[in-house]
Amino acid sequence: MITKDQFQKELDLIIANAIREDVGDGDHSSLACIPSNVTGKAKLLVKDEGVIAGIAFAKQVFGHVDPELKVETLISDGEEVKYGDIAFYVEGSSQSILKAERLVLNAMQRMSAIATKTKQYVTLLEGTQTKILDTRKTTPGIRALEKWAVKIGGGENHRFALYDMIMLKDNHIDFAGGITKAIQKTQRYLLDTKRDLKIIVEARNLDEVEEILQTKGVYRILLDNFDYEETKKAVALIADQCLTESSGGINENTIRDYALCGVDYISSGALTHSVHNMDLSLKAV
């Protein structure tokens, strides 16, 4: 997985690029009618319910735009919120608050939606050994925010990107000439390049599970689009030889049944690609 420093660099890039995109050569709406020496105060108002996420990121945005802005937090990331709650106050240059406003809201609305959905899935898994994972099905350019939101909601991150874990899926296997060849070539590649990366291999049926198990060194087997009975058989077959992961169309109606099959992880792209933003507003006080 990526380091804290790498993750922070991703956040810094997101903030810098978003401000560049939104502000350009100046926030002329504010510059036109608000003197530069005017100060003000605003509150982050919750107009929805769910799990709040992105407060720590908002503080980074305000600090990037204007280090003199002061943020007073009333609610922490990961807490349940309801309509009318105030998450934080921000005080300082009115121009600076308005410059940061849209990025803060866009990020927090989406992060809170993802955290809320993740918490829903985590709750459905209570009492089982199974943990929920995100995927790479994220919005281009803001993956770090979306994966951060999954963690805030109580889920776990899969690999961050293509560079921090090996994942041999159906196309890799087919292009490589089969499962065994794909795994062996990967293991040679890791030795040749002196890289220490975990290997996940996708299985499309029980025969492929058996073939994967014949080659040692696989960290986790991904059971893709298996039904309940196939999943139970695969889990029994794999036993403690490596970890197991279920994926493929699993939703809130089926996730617990898959967990009860005994898999270690369930991955869901829906955590990040199918959410409805939480309604939040930044209002002057």
HUWO-V248521 format. One record per residue. N is the residue number from 1. OMEGA is omega in whole degrees, 0 to 359 (* if undefined). Layout:
{{N;OMEGA} {N;OMEGA}}
This chain:
{{1;182} {2;182} {3;177} {4;179} {5;178} {6;180} {7;180} {8;177} {9;177} {10;179} {11;180} {12;178} {13;179} {14;182} {15;182} {16;182} {17;180} {18;178} {19;177} {20;182} {21;188} {22;187} {23;180} {24;181} {25;174} {26;174} {27;189} {28;175} {29;179} {30;181} {31;184} {32;188} {33;180} {34;179} {35;185} {36;182} {37;181} {38;177} {39;181} {40;181} {41;180} {42;179} {43;175} {44;185} {45;177} {46;180} {47;187} {48;173} {49;182} {50;180} {51;181} {52;178} {53;177} {54;180} {55;178} {56;178} {57;179} {58;179} {59;177} {60;179} {61;180} {62;179} {63;178} {64;182} {65;182} {66;181} {67;181} {68;179} {69;180} {70;181} {71;176} {72;183} {73;179} {74;181} {75;181} {76;174} {77;178} {78;180} {79;175} {80;179} {81;179} {82;181} {83;177} {84;178} {85;174} {86;184} {87;179} {88;170} {89;174} {90;186} {91;179} {92;180} {93;180} {94;178} {95;182} {96;178} {97;181} {98;179} {99;183} {100;190} {101;188} {102;179} {103;178} {104;182} {105;180} {106;182} {107;184} {108;179} {109;181} {110;180} {111;180} {112;177} {113;180} {114;179} {115;180} {116;180} {117;179} {118;179} {119;178} {120;180} {121;179} {122;179} {123;179} {124;182} {125;183} {126;180} {127;176} {128;178} {129;191} {130;177} {131;181} {132;179} {133;170} {134;179} {135;174} {136;178} {137;184} {138;178} {139;180} {140;176} {141;182} {142;180} {143;182} {144;179} {145;184} {146;177} {147;174} {148;180} {149;177} {150;179} {151;179} {152;180} {153;177} {154;178} {155;178} {156;179} {157;169} {158;173} {159;180} {160;184} {161;183} {162;189} {163;186} {164;175} {165;175} {166;176} {167;182} {168;181} {169;187} {170;182} {171;176} {172;182} {173;181} {174;179} {175;182} {176;179} {177;178} {178;185} {179;184} {180;179} {181;181} {182;180} {183;181} {184;178} {185;179} {186;180} {187;176} {188;179} {189;180} {190;177} {191;182} {192;184} {193;179} {194;178} {195;179} {196;182} {197;177} {198;182} {199;172} {200;180} {201;179} {202;175} {203;180} {204;179} {205;184} {206;177} {207;179} {208;175} {209;180} {210;180} {211;178} {212;183} {213;180} {214;178} {215;183} {216;174} {217;177} {218;184} {219;184} {220;176} {221;179} {222;179} {223;189} {224;177} {225;173} {226;172} {227;185} {228;184} {229;178} {230;180} {231;178} {232;180} {233;180} {234;179} {235;178} {236;181} {237;182} {238;181} {239;182} {240;181} {241;174} {242;180} {243;181} {244;180} {245;175} {246;176} {247;176} {248;174} {249;180} {250;182} {251;184} {252;180} {253;185} {254;190} {255;182} {256;179} {257;177} {258;178} {259;181} {260;173} {261;175} {262;180} {263;179} {264;184} {265;167} {266;178} {267;183} {268;175} {269;182} {270;179} {271;185} {272;184} {273;183} {274;180} {275;178} {276;187} {277;174} {278;181} {279;179} {280;178} {281;173} {282;188} {283;176} {284;177} {285;*}}
